[in-house]
């Protein structure tokens, strides 16, 4: 079929064959299929969806559009983690060192952020001297030496996905379950790890706005991963309010280090513990309680913090910042936002809080935007907490005093208070295996 026939087929709700999907992906990544026709096809998929088989075929076609990273030269059980995105999501910087301290190998490729906060690589950029730009040889050598490496994604991996995602972003077709699933899993399958643990967010600050949609996405991701020969599990977790307390690149690095020192926020610690426990069970630890104990020991004995320090040193960073946060980027100005009345915090909307951090300089509106690595905010109270009038709600950080005033007004605008204690929300909503 030609492209017009394929567009018409999907418009009418038809299912593509494996060959047709291969034709679409290869034509678009090769440049013979123009953006305007691909946009029409993506819009048809957005409204009509794809079957599970179509989604699997699309994932494989995107993997085959570029190179794969064979990690077989890395000794040990190789594990990766992926989050579908959130606000204050610092888990990779904590989970990787923990798993490495427990004897697994974390050879992770991460990306940069576009939206309310920075990505994992942006956060690591806050560490003086740290480099995520590694050759394949250096990436492998470091994984074998210390069991932990976080590098930048190679341009040669899944080029079709990169091109399609940019077009989806420009045409309002990002929030499509089969397109989300194939985009996520094509990158993960192209990097040949043994185990993949997924954190699928649900709520106001996530792609999936409710638990049911997040569980559907999680099930699809797990099926795709298992079909590609990976051991996969997914945690469906709440993103109605930010995770942890820090939002902003340097601020999140500090929070991650504090968590590795055993002093992090409880919700962030609980999520990292659950993800690490699941990874260890997939790796062969038959007793979940023993897996949990191993994670706790890695933190209590400082083994995970040592792995983080090793990674910083190997990748050219200054390990002194682990003990002296003044060495990390900071801002000239800060402002504490105070409670206008005594009440319970009923709603602390993740997306809006993330946008406030972005406007302070912690995130990007376009890939060309330069981040202010010290900017962001630290929450002093979370959803469900009671605050007295005049008590601190959060502290804002920026290099522009006008931005602080605008952020304060917006923060107080999006926050909701109640005279009655709101119902506690579960952080981990379900587990899909």
ROKOL-440639 format. One record per residue (C-alpha): residue number from 1; chain; x, y, z. Coordinates in nm, 2 decimals. Each point is the difference from the previous one (the first is absolute). Example, Ala and Ser with C-alpha at 12.3 -4.5 7.8 and 13.67 -1.06 7.14 Angstrom:
REM residues 2
+-----+-------+--------+--------+--------+
|   n | chain |      x |      y |      z |
+-----+-------+--------+--------+--------+
|   1 |     A |   1.23 |  -0.45 |   0.78 |
|   2 |     A |   0.14 |   0.34 |  -0.07 |
+-----+-------+--------+--------+--------+
//
This chain:
REM residues 433
+-----+-------+--------+--------+--------+
|   n | chain |      x |      y |      z |
+-----+-------+--------+--------+--------+
|   1 |     A |   0.00 |   0.00 |   0.00 |
|   2 |     A |   0.11 |   0.36 |  -0.05 |
|   3 |     A |   0.00 |   0.25 |   0.28 |
|   4 |     A |  -0.34 |   0.15 |  -0.09 |
|   5 |     A |  -0.16 |  -0.35 |   0.02 |
|   6 |     A |   0.17 |  -0.07 |   0.33 |
|   7 |     A |  -0.13 |   0.33 |   0.15 |
|   8 |     A |  -0.35 |  -0.09 |  -0.13 |
|   9 |     A |   0.02 |  -0.35 |   0.15 |
|  10 |     A |   0.08 |   0.13 |   0.34 |
|  11 |     A |  -0.26 |   0.28 |  -0.02 |
|  12 |     A |  -0.26 |  -0.28 |  -0.05 |
|  13 |     A |   0.14 |  -0.19 |   0.30 |
|  14 |     A |   0.19 |  -0.26 |  -0.19 |
|  15 |     A |   0.31 |  -0.18 |   0.13 |
|  16 |     A |   0.34 |   0.02 |  -0.17 |
|  17 |     A |   0.20 |  -0.32 |  -0.08 |
|  18 |     A |   0.36 |  -0.04 |   0.11 |
|  19 |     A |   0.12 |   0.08 |  -0.35 |
|  20 |     A |  -0.21 |   0.32 |  -0.02 |
|  21 |     A |   0.13 |   0.12 |   0.33 |
|  22 |     A |   0.36 |  -0.07 |  -0.11 |
|  23 |     A |  -0.07 |   0.19 |  -0.32 |
|  24 |     A |  -0.13 |   0.30 |   0.19 |
|  25 |     A |   0.29 |   0.02 |   0.25 |
|  26 |     A |   0.27 |  -0.06 |  -0.26 |
|  27 |     A |  -0.15 |   0.26 |  -0.24 |
|  28 |     A |  -0.03 |   0.26 |   0.27 |
|  29 |     A |   0.34 |  -0.05 |   0.15 |
|  30 |     A |   0.16 |  -0.01 |  -0.35 |
|  31 |     A |  -0.16 |   0.33 |  -0.10 |
|  32 |     A |  -0.23 |  -0.12 |  -0.28 |
|  33 |     A |  -0.32 |   0.04 |   0.21 |
|  34 |     A |  -0.06 |   0.37 |   0.06 |
|  35 |     A |  -0.10 |   0.15 |   0.34 |
|  36 |     A |  -0.34 |   0.11 |  -0.12 |
|  37 |     A |  -0.10 |  -0.36 |  -0.09 |
|  38 |     A |   0.16 |  -0.15 |   0.30 |
|  39 |     A |  -0.19 |   0.26 |   0.22 |
|  40 |     A |  -0.33 |  -0.11 |  -0.16 |
|  41 |     A |   0.09 |  -0.37 |   0.07 |
|  42 |     A |   0.09 |   0.08 |   0.36 |
|  43 |     A |  -0.33 |   0.19 |   0.05 |
|  44 |     A |  -0.19 |  -0.30 |  -0.14 |
|  45 |     A |   0.18 |  -0.23 |   0.25 |
|  46 |     A |  -0.07 |   0.25 |   0.28 |
|  47 |     A |  -0.37 |  -0.03 |  -0.06 |
|  48 |     A |  -0.04 |  -0.36 |  -0.12 |
|  49 |     A |   0.28 |  -0.17 |   0.21 |
|  50 |     A |   0.20 |  -0.31 |  -0.08 |
|  51 |     A |  -0.03 |  -0.36 |   0.09 |
|  52 |     A |   0.25 |  -0.17 |   0.23 |
|  53 |     A |   0.16 |  -0.17 |  -0.30 |
|  54 |     A |   0.03 |   0.33 |  -0.19 |
|  55 |     A |   0.16 |   0.16 |   0.31 |
|  56 |     A |   0.25 |  -0.29 |   0.03 |
|  57 |     A |   0.08 |   0.03 |  -0.38 |
|  58 |     A |   0.04 |   0.38 |   0.03 |
|  59 |     A |   0.24 |  -0.04 |   0.29 |
|  60 |     A |   0.22 |  -0.25 |  -0.19 |
|  61 |     A |   0.00 |   0.21 |  -0.31 |
|  62 |     A |   0.13 |   0.30 |   0.19 |
|  63 |     A |   0.27 |  -0.22 |   0.17 |
|  64 |     A |   0.10 |  -0.12 |  -0.35 |
|  65 |     A |   0.02 |   0.36 |  -0.13 |
|  66 |     A |   0.34 |   0.04 |   0.17 |
|  67 |     A |   0.28 |  -0.17 |   0.20 |
|  68 |     A |  -0.04 |  -0.21 |   0.31 |
|  69 |     A |   0.23 |   0.01 |   0.29 |
|  70 |     A |   0.12 |  -0.35 |   0.08 |
|  71 |     A |   0.10 |  -0.02 |   0.37 |
|  72 |     A |   0.11 |  -0.36 |   0.00 |
|  73 |     A |   0.36 |   0.10 |   0.08 |
|  74 |     A |  -0.12 |   0.14 |   0.33 |
|  75 |     A |   0.03 |  -0.27 |   0.27 |
|  76 |     A |  -0.29 |  -0.06 |   0.23 |
|  77 |     A |  -0.38 |   0.05 |   0.00 |
|  78 |     A |  -0.08 |   0.32 |  -0.18 |
|  79 |     A |  -0.29 |   0.21 |   0.11 |
|  80 |     A |  -0.17 |   0.32 |  -0.12 |
|  81 |     A |  -0.28 |   0.21 |   0.13 |
|  82 |     A |  -0.24 |   0.24 |  -0.18 |
|  83 |     A |  -0.25 |   0.25 |   0.13 |
|  84 |     A |  -0.27 |   0.14 |  -0.22 |
|  85 |     A |   0.08 |   0.34 |   0.15 |
|  86 |     A |  -0.10 |   0.21 |   0.30 |
|  87 |     A |   0.08 |   0.30 |   0.21 |
|  88 |     A |   0.28 |  -0.04 |   0.25 |
|  89 |     A |   0.08 |  -0.35 |  -0.14 |
|  90 |     A |   0.36 |  -0.05 |   0.12 |
|  91 |     A |  -0.02 |  -0.38 |   0.03 |
|  92 |     A |   0.26 |  -0.09 |  -0.26 |
|  93 |     A |   0.28 |   0.18 |   0.20 |
|  94 |     A |  -0.09 |  -0.20 |   0.31 |
|  95 |     A |  -0.11 |  -0.33 |  -0.14 |
|  96 |     A |   0.30 |  -0.06 |  -0.23 |
|  97 |     A |   0.26 |   0.02 |   0.29 |
|  98 |     A |  -0.22 |  -0.22 |   0.22 |
|  99 |     A |  -0.03 |  -0.28 |  -0.26 |
| 100 |     A |   0.37 |   0.02 |  -0.08 |
| 101 |     A |   0.08 |  -0.03 |   0.37 |
| 102 |     A |  -0.23 |  -0.31 |   0.01 |
| 103 |     A |   0.21 |  -0.17 |  -0.27 |
| 104 |     A |  -0.20 |   0.09 |  -0.32 |
| 105 |     A |   0.14 |   0.20 |  -0.29 |
| 106 |     A |  -0.18 |   0.32 |  -0.09 |
| 107 |     A |   0.11 |   0.11 |  -0.35 |
| 108 |     A |  -0.25 |   0.27 |  -0.07 |
| 109 |     A |  -0.04 |   0.25 |  -0.29 |
| 110 |     A |  -0.21 |   0.30 |   0.09 |
| 111 |     A |  -0.12 |   0.32 |  -0.17 |
| 112 |     A |  -0.06 |   0.36 |   0.06 |
| 113 |     A |  -0.32 |   0.16 |   0.11 |
| 114 |     A |  -0.25 |   0.20 |  -0.20 |
| 115 |     A |  -0.28 |   0.15 |   0.21 |
| 116 |     A |  -0.04 |   0.08 |   0.36 |
| 117 |     A |   0.33 |  -0.13 |   0.13 |
| 118 |     A |   0.33 |  -0.14 |  -0.12 |
| 119 |     A |   0.08 |  -0.36 |  -0.09 |
| 120 |     A |   0.25 |  -0.23 |   0.17 |
| 121 |     A |   0.29 |   0.13 |  -0.21 |
| 122 |     A |  -0.09 |   0.36 |   0.09 |
| 123 |     A |   0.00 |  -0.08 |   0.37 |
| 124 |     A |   0.34 |  -0.17 |  -0.03 |
| 125 |     A |   0.13 |   0.31 |  -0.19 |
| 126 |     A |  -0.03 |   0.18 |   0.34 |
| 127 |     A |   0.29 |  -0.20 |   0.13 |
| 128 |     A |   0.32 |   0.20 |  -0.08 |
| 129 |     A |   0.20 |  -0.18 |  -0.27 |
| 130 |     A |  -0.24 |  -0.28 |  -0.05 |
| 131 |     A |  -0.02 |  -0.13 |  -0.36 |
| 132 |     A |  -0.28 |  -0.23 |  -0.14 |
| 133 |     A |   0.16 |   0.02 |  -0.35 |
| 134 |     A |   0.17 |  -0.34 |   0.00 |
| 135 |     A |   0.14 |  -0.22 |  -0.28 |
| 136 |     A |  -0.15 |  -0.35 |  -0.02 |
| 137 |     A |   0.34 |  -0.14 |   0.12 |
| 138 |     A |   0.00 |   0.24 |   0.30 |
| 139 |     A |  -0.36 |  -0.09 |   0.08 |
| 140 |     A |   0.07 |  -0.37 |   0.00 |
| 141 |     A |   0.33 |   0.03 |   0.19 |
| 142 |     A |  -0.17 |   0.20 |   0.28 |
| 143 |     A |  -0.29 |  -0.24 |   0.03 |
| 144 |     A |   0.24 |  -0.29 |   0.04 |
| 145 |     A |   0.22 |   0.20 |   0.25 |
| 146 |     A |  -0.26 |   0.13 |   0.24 |
| 147 |     A |  -0.33 |  -0.14 |  -0.11 |
| 148 |     A |  -0.15 |   0.34 |  -0.07 |
| 149 |     A |   0.00 |   0.24 |  -0.29 |
| 150 |     A |  -0.25 |   0.26 |  -0.13 |
| 151 |     A |   0.08 |   0.14 |  -0.34 |
| 152 |     A |  -0.18 |   0.20 |  -0.27 |
| 153 |     A |  -0.21 |  -0.18 |  -0.26 |
| 154 |     A |   0.17 |  -0.07 |  -0.33 |
| 155 |     A |  -0.14 |   0.18 |  -0.31 |
| 156 |     A |   0.03 |  -0.33 |  -0.19 |
| 157 |     A |  -0.25 |  -0.18 |   0.24 |
| 158 |     A |  -0.37 |   0.00 |  -0.13 |
| 159 |     A |   0.04 |   0.31 |  -0.23 |
| 160 |     A |  -0.36 |  -0.06 |  -0.13 |
| 161 |     A |  -0.13 |   0.05 |   0.36 |
| 162 |     A |   0.19 |   0.33 |   0.04 |
| 163 |     A |  -0.14 |   0.13 |  -0.33 |
| 164 |     A |  -0.36 |  -0.12 |   0.07 |
| 165 |     A |   0.00 |   0.13 |   0.36 |
| 166 |     A |   0.10 |   0.35 |  -0.12 |
| 167 |     A |  -0.29 |  -0.01 |  -0.25 |
| 168 |     A |  -0.24 |  -0.13 |   0.26 |
| 169 |     A |   0.10 |   0.28 |   0.23 |
| 170 |     A |  -0.07 |   0.25 |  -0.27 |
| 171 |     A |  -0.34 |  -0.15 |  -0.11 |
| 172 |     A |  -0.16 |  -0.07 |   0.34 |
| 173 |     A |   0.02 |  -0.38 |  -0.03 |
| 174 |     A |   0.23 |  -0.07 |   0.29 |
| 175 |     A |  -0.27 |  -0.14 |   0.23 |
| 176 |     A |  -0.07 |  -0.31 |  -0.20 |
| 177 |     A |   0.04 |  -0.33 |   0.19 |
| 178 |     A |   0.15 |  -0.21 |  -0.29 |
| 179 |     A |   0.23 |   0.28 |  -0.10 |
| 180 |     A |   0.11 |   0.06 |   0.36 |
| 181 |     A |   0.06 |  -0.37 |   0.05 |
| 182 |     A |   0.20 |  -0.06 |  -0.33 |
| 183 |     A |   0.21 |   0.32 |   0.07 |
| 184 |     A |   0.09 |  -0.11 |   0.35 |
| 185 |     A |   0.07 |  -0.37 |  -0.08 |
| 186 |     A |   0.18 |   0.05 |  -0.33 |
| 187 |     A |   0.28 |   0.19 |   0.19 |
| 188 |     A |   0.01 |  -0.26 |   0.28 |
| 189 |     A |   0.01 |  -0.30 |  -0.24 |
| 190 |     A |   0.27 |   0.16 |  -0.21 |
| 191 |     A |   0.22 |  -0.01 |   0.32 |
| 192 |     A |   0.03 |  -0.37 |   0.08 |
| 193 |     A |  -0.04 |  -0.01 |   0.38 |
| 194 |     A |  -0.13 |  -0.32 |   0.17 |
| 195 |     A |  -0.25 |   0.17 |   0.24 |
| 196 |     A |  -0.22 |   0.30 |  -0.03 |
| 197 |     A |  -0.19 |   0.16 |   0.28 |
| 198 |     A |  -0.26 |   0.26 |  -0.10 |
| 199 |     A |  -0.16 |   0.28 |   0.20 |
| 200 |     A |  -0.32 |   0.09 |  -0.17 |
| 201 |     A |  -0.14 |   0.33 |   0.14 |
| 202 |     A |  -0.37 |   0.07 |   0.04 |
| 203 |     A |  -0.16 |   0.33 |   0.09 |
| 204 |     A |   0.00 |   0.37 |  -0.07 |
| 205 |     A |   0.38 |   0.02 |  -0.07 |
| 206 |     A |   0.01 |  -0.31 |  -0.22 |
| 207 |     A |  -0.08 |  -0.11 |  -0.36 |
| 208 |     A |  -0.27 |  -0.23 |   0.14 |
| 209 |     A |  -0.25 |   0.20 |   0.21 |
| 210 |     A |  -0.15 |  -0.29 |   0.19 |
| 211 |     A |   0.10 |  -0.34 |   0.14 |
| 212 |     A |  -0.20 |  -0.20 |  -0.25 |
| 213 |     A |   0.17 |   0.16 |  -0.30 |
| 214 |     A |   0.34 |  -0.03 |   0.17 |
| 215 |     A |  -0.06 |  -0.37 |   0.06 |
| 216 |     A |  -0.10 |  -0.05 |  -0.36 |
| 217 |     A |   0.33 |   0.16 |  -0.11 |
| 218 |     A |   0.20 |  -0.20 |   0.25 |
| 219 |     A |  -0.15 |  -0.33 |  -0.12 |
| 220 |     A |   0.09 |   0.10 |  -0.36 |
| 221 |     A |   0.35 |   0.10 |   0.09 |
| 222 |     A |   0.06 |  -0.33 |   0.19 |
| 223 |     A |  -0.14 |  -0.21 |  -0.29 |
| 224 |     A |   0.23 |   0.17 |  -0.25 |
| 225 |     A |   0.30 |  -0.04 |   0.22 |
| 226 |     A |  -0.07 |  -0.37 |   0.07 |
| 227 |     A |  -0.06 |  -0.05 |  -0.37 |
| 228 |     A |   0.35 |   0.13 |  -0.06 |
| 229 |     A |   0.15 |  -0.25 |   0.25 |
| 230 |     A |   0.04 |   0.24 |   0.30 |
| 231 |     A |  -0.11 |  -0.06 |   0.36 |
| 232 |     A |  -0.23 |   0.29 |   0.06 |
| 233 |     A |  -0.22 |   0.13 |   0.28 |
| 234 |     A |  -0.18 |   0.33 |   0.04 |
| 235 |     A |  -0.11 |   0.20 |   0.31 |
| 236 |     A |  -0.29 |   0.23 |  -0.06 |
| 237 |     A |   0.06 |   0.30 |   0.23 |
| 238 |     A |  -0.18 |   0.32 |   0.09 |
| 239 |     A |   0.11 |   0.34 |  -0.15 |
| 240 |     A |  -0.28 |   0.22 |   0.13 |
| 241 |     A |   0.26 |   0.19 |   0.20 |
| 242 |     A |   0.37 |   0.03 |  -0.05 |
| 243 |     A |   0.22 |  -0.29 |   0.11 |
| 244 |     A |   0.23 |   0.10 |   0.29 |
| 245 |     A |   0.06 |   0.36 |   0.09 |
| 246 |     A |   0.25 |   0.14 |  -0.25 |
| 247 |     A |  -0.08 |   0.11 |  -0.36 |
| 248 |     A |   0.30 |   0.13 |  -0.19 |
| 249 |     A |   0.32 |  -0.15 |  -0.12 |
| 250 |     A |   0.26 |   0.09 |   0.26 |
| 251 |     A |  -0.27 |  -0.02 |   0.27 |
| 252 |     A |  -0.09 |  -0.35 |  -0.11 |
| 253 |     A |   0.36 |  -0.12 |   0.00 |
| 254 |     A |   0.02 |   0.12 |   0.37 |
| 255 |     A |  -0.32 |  -0.19 |   0.08 |
| 256 |     A |   0.13 |  -0.31 |  -0.17 |
| 257 |     A |   0.32 |   0.01 |   0.20 |
| 258 |     A |  -0.20 |   0.06 |   0.32 |
| 259 |     A |  -0.20 |  -0.31 |  -0.08 |
| 260 |     A |   0.31 |  -0.20 |  -0.05 |
| 261 |     A |   0.11 |   0.12 |   0.34 |
| 262 |     A |  -0.32 |  -0.12 |   0.15 |
| 263 |     A |  -0.16 |   0.34 |   0.04 |
| 264 |     A |  -0.22 |   0.04 |  -0.30 |
| 265 |     A |  -0.38 |   0.06 |  -0.01 |
| 266 |     A |  -0.21 |  -0.30 |   0.09 |
| 267 |     A |  -0.20 |  -0.02 |  -0.33 |
| 268 |     A |   0.31 |   0.01 |  -0.21 |
| 269 |     A |   0.17 |  -0.26 |   0.22 |
| 270 |     A |  -0.30 |  -0.23 |  -0.01 |
| 271 |     A |  -0.02 |   0.01 |  -0.38 |
| 272 |     A |   0.37 |  -0.07 |  -0.05 |
| 273 |     A |  -0.02 |  -0.28 |   0.25 |
| 274 |     A |  -0.29 |  -0.16 |  -0.18 |
| 275 |     A |   0.17 |   0.03 |  -0.34 |
| 276 |     A |   0.33 |  -0.14 |   0.13 |
| 277 |     A |  -0.18 |  -0.29 |   0.17 |
| 278 |     A |  -0.18 |  -0.09 |  -0.32 |
| 279 |     A |   0.32 |   0.01 |  -0.20 |
| 280 |     A |   0.17 |  -0.23 |   0.24 |
| 281 |     A |  -0.29 |  -0.25 |  -0.01 |
| 282 |     A |   0.01 |   0.00 |  -0.38 |
| 283 |     A |   0.38 |  -0.06 |   0.02 |
| 284 |     A |  -0.06 |  -0.32 |   0.20 |
| 285 |     A |  -0.04 |   0.10 |   0.37 |
| 286 |     A |  -0.30 |  -0.22 |   0.08 |
| 287 |     A |  -0.09 |   0.15 |   0.33 |
| 288 |     A |  -0.13 |   0.36 |  -0.03 |
| 289 |     A |   0.06 |   0.06 |   0.37 |
| 290 |     A |   0.37 |  -0.09 |  -0.05 |
| 291 |     A |   0.02 |   0.22 |  -0.31 |
| 292 |     A |  -0.13 |   0.29 |   0.22 |
| 293 |     A |   0.25 |  -0.08 |   0.27 |
| 294 |     A |   0.29 |   0.01 |  -0.26 |
| 295 |     A |  -0.12 |   0.35 |  -0.12 |
| 296 |     A |  -0.02 |   0.13 |   0.36 |
| 297 |     A |   0.35 |  -0.13 |   0.08 |
| 298 |     A |   0.14 |   0.16 |  -0.31 |
| 299 |     A |  -0.12 |   0.34 |   0.13 |
| 300 |     A |   0.07 |  -0.05 |   0.37 |
| 301 |     A |   0.36 |  -0.12 |  -0.07 |
| 302 |     A |   0.07 |   0.29 |  -0.25 |
| 303 |     A |   0.06 |  -0.25 |  -0.28 |
| 304 |     A |  -0.25 |   0.18 |  -0.24 |
| 305 |     A |   0.15 |   0.34 |   0.08 |
| 306 |     A |   0.35 |  -0.15 |  -0.08 |
| 307 |     A |  -0.13 |  -0.11 |  -0.34 |
| 308 |     A |  -0.14 |   0.35 |  -0.07 |
| 309 |     A |   0.34 |   0.14 |   0.09 |
| 310 |     A |   0.18 |  -0.25 |  -0.23 |
| 311 |     A |  -0.23 |   0.10 |  -0.29 |
| 312 |     A |   0.07 |   0.37 |   0.06 |
| 313 |     A |   0.38 |  -0.06 |   0.00 |
| 314 |     A |   0.00 |  -0.23 |  -0.30 |
| 315 |     A |  -0.21 |   0.25 |  -0.20 |
| 316 |     A |   0.23 |   0.30 |   0.08 |
| 317 |     A |  -0.21 |   0.15 |   0.28 |
| 318 |     A |   0.12 |   0.16 |   0.32 |
| 319 |     A |  -0.09 |  -0.25 |   0.29 |
| 320 |     A |   0.05 |   0.28 |   0.25 |
| 321 |     A |  -0.35 |   0.13 |  -0.08 |
| 322 |     A |  -0.14 |  -0.31 |   0.17 |
| 323 |     A |   0.11 |   0.14 |   0.33 |
| 324 |     A |  -0.01 |   0.37 |  -0.09 |
| 325 |     A |  -0.32 |   0.11 |  -0.18 |
| 326 |     A |   0.14 |   0.35 |  -0.03 |
| 327 |     A |   0.21 |  -0.14 |  -0.30 |
| 328 |     A |  -0.32 |  -0.06 |  -0.19 |
| 329 |     A |  -0.18 |   0.28 |  -0.21 |
| 330 |     A |  -0.21 |   0.23 |   0.21 |
| 331 |     A |  -0.20 |   0.32 |  -0.05 |
| 332 |     A |   0.05 |   0.36 |   0.11 |
| 333 |     A |  -0.35 |   0.03 |   0.14 |
| 334 |     A |  -0.25 |  -0.21 |   0.19 |
| 335 |     A |  -0.34 |   0.06 |   0.15 |
| 336 |     A |  -0.21 |  -0.19 |   0.25 |
| 337 |     A |  -0.37 |  -0.03 |  -0.09 |
| 338 |     A |  -0.21 |   0.01 |   0.32 |
| 339 |     A |  -0.34 |  -0.13 |   0.07 |
| 340 |     A |  -0.28 |   0.26 |  -0.02 |
| 341 |     A |  -0.21 |  -0.18 |   0.26 |
| 342 |     A |   0.00 |  -0.30 |   0.23 |
| 343 |     A |  -0.13 |  -0.30 |  -0.18 |
| 344 |     A |   0.07 |  -0.34 |  -0.15 |
| 345 |     A |   0.16 |  -0.01 |  -0.35 |
| 346 |     A |  -0.27 |  -0.17 |  -0.21 |
| 347 |     A |   0.17 |   0.02 |  -0.34 |
| 348 |     A |   0.35 |   0.05 |  -0.11 |
| 349 |     A |  -0.03 |  -0.05 |  -0.38 |
| 350 |     A |   0.31 |  -0.16 |  -0.15 |
| 351 |     A |  -0.02 |   0.15 |  -0.35 |
| 352 |     A |  -0.06 |   0.36 |   0.12 |
| 353 |     A |   0.28 |  -0.03 |   0.26 |
| 354 |     A |   0.23 |  -0.13 |  -0.27 |
| 355 |     A |  -0.09 |   0.29 |  -0.23 |
| 356 |     A |   0.09 |   0.24 |   0.28 |
| 357 |     A |   0.34 |  -0.16 |   0.03 |
| 358 |     A |   0.04 |   0.01 |  -0.38 |
| 359 |     A |  -0.08 |   0.38 |   0.00 |
| 360 |     A |   0.26 |   0.05 |   0.27 |
| 361 |     A |   0.26 |  -0.14 |  -0.24 |
| 362 |     A |   0.00 |  -0.38 |   0.08 |
| 363 |     A |  -0.16 |  -0.12 |  -0.32 |
| 364 |     A |  -0.02 |   0.07 |  -0.37 |
| 365 |     A |  -0.27 |   0.12 |  -0.24 |
| 366 |     A |   0.22 |  -0.10 |  -0.30 |
| 367 |     A |   0.30 |  -0.23 |  -0.03 |
| 368 |     A |   0.22 |   0.31 |  -0.07 |
| 369 |     A |  -0.09 |   0.16 |   0.34 |
| 370 |     A |   0.29 |   0.03 |   0.25 |
| 371 |     A |  -0.08 |  -0.13 |   0.35 |
| 372 |     A |   0.08 |   0.18 |   0.32 |
| 373 |     A |   0.13 |  -0.30 |   0.18 |
| 374 |     A |  -0.04 |   0.16 |   0.35 |
| 375 |     A |  -0.36 |   0.11 |  -0.06 |
| 376 |     A |  -0.31 |  -0.17 |   0.13 |
| 377 |     A |  -0.19 |  -0.05 |   0.33 |
| 378 |     A |   0.00 |  -0.21 |   0.31 |
| 379 |     A |  -0.33 |  -0.09 |   0.16 |
| 380 |     A |  -0.02 |   0.04 |   0.37 |
| 381 |     A |  -0.35 |  -0.15 |   0.03 |
| 382 |     A |  -0.18 |  -0.27 |  -0.21 |
| 383 |     A |  -0.35 |  -0.09 |  -0.07 |
| 384 |     A |  -0.19 |  -0.10 |   0.32 |
| 385 |     A |   0.23 |   0.20 |   0.23 |
| 386 |     A |  -0.15 |   0.26 |   0.24 |
| 387 |     A |   0.16 |   0.35 |  -0.01 |
| 388 |     A |  -0.03 |   0.30 |   0.23 |
| 389 |     A |  -0.06 |   0.34 |  -0.15 |
| 390 |     A |   0.34 |   0.15 |  -0.08 |
| 391 |     A |   0.18 |  -0.34 |   0.00 |
| 392 |     A |   0.22 |  -0.08 |  -0.30 |
| 393 |     A |  -0.15 |  -0.19 |  -0.29 |
| 394 |     A |   0.30 |  -0.01 |  -0.23 |
| 395 |     A |   0.32 |   0.19 |  -0.09 |
| 396 |     A |   0.05 |   0.13 |  -0.35 |
| 397 |     A |   0.34 |   0.05 |  -0.16 |
| 398 |     A |   0.09 |   0.21 |  -0.31 |
| 399 |     A |   0.25 |   0.25 |  -0.13 |
| 400 |     A |  -0.27 |   0.25 |  -0.08 |
| 401 |     A |  -0.20 |   0.16 |   0.29 |
| 402 |     A |  -0.30 |   0.07 |  -0.23 |
| 403 |     A |  -0.03 |  -0.37 |  -0.08 |
| 404 |     A |  -0.02 |  -0.07 |   0.38 |
| 405 |     A |  -0.29 |   0.24 |   0.04 |
| 406 |     A |  -0.19 |  -0.15 |  -0.30 |
| 407 |     A |   0.07 |  -0.35 |   0.13 |
| 408 |     A |  -0.12 |   0.08 |   0.35 |
| 409 |     A |  -0.33 |   0.13 |  -0.14 |
| 410 |     A |  -0.05 |  -0.30 |  -0.22 |
| 411 |     A |   0.09 |  -0.25 |   0.28 |
| 412 |     A |  -0.27 |   0.15 |   0.23 |
| 413 |     A |  -0.25 |   0.00 |  -0.29 |
| 414 |     A |   0.03 |  -0.37 |  -0.08 |
| 415 |     A |   0.02 |  -0.12 |   0.36 |
| 416 |     A |  -0.33 |  -0.11 |   0.15 |
| 417 |     A |  -0.07 |   0.01 |   0.38 |
| 418 |     A |  -0.26 |  -0.18 |   0.21 |
| 419 |     A |  -0.12 |   0.03 |   0.36 |
| 420 |     A |  -0.03 |  -0.38 |   0.00 |
| 421 |     A |   0.28 |  -0.25 |  -0.04 |
| 422 |     A |  -0.01 |  -0.15 |  -0.36 |
| 423 |     A |   0.00 |  -0.37 |  -0.06 |
| 424 |     A |   0.36 |  -0.15 |  -0.02 |
| 425 |     A |   0.10 |  -0.11 |  -0.35 |
| 426 |     A |   0.20 |  -0.31 |  -0.07 |
| 427 |     A |   0.33 |   0.05 |  -0.17 |
| 428 |     A |   0.02 |  -0.34 |  -0.16 |
| 429 |     A |  -0.34 |  -0.07 |  -0.16 |
| 430 |     A |   0.07 |  -0.35 |  -0.15 |
| 431 |     A |   0.27 |  -0.23 |  -0.14 |
| 432 |     A |  -0.02 |  -0.16 |  -0.35 |
| 433 |     A |   0.21 |  -0.30 |  -0.08 |
+-----+-------+--------+--------+--------+
//
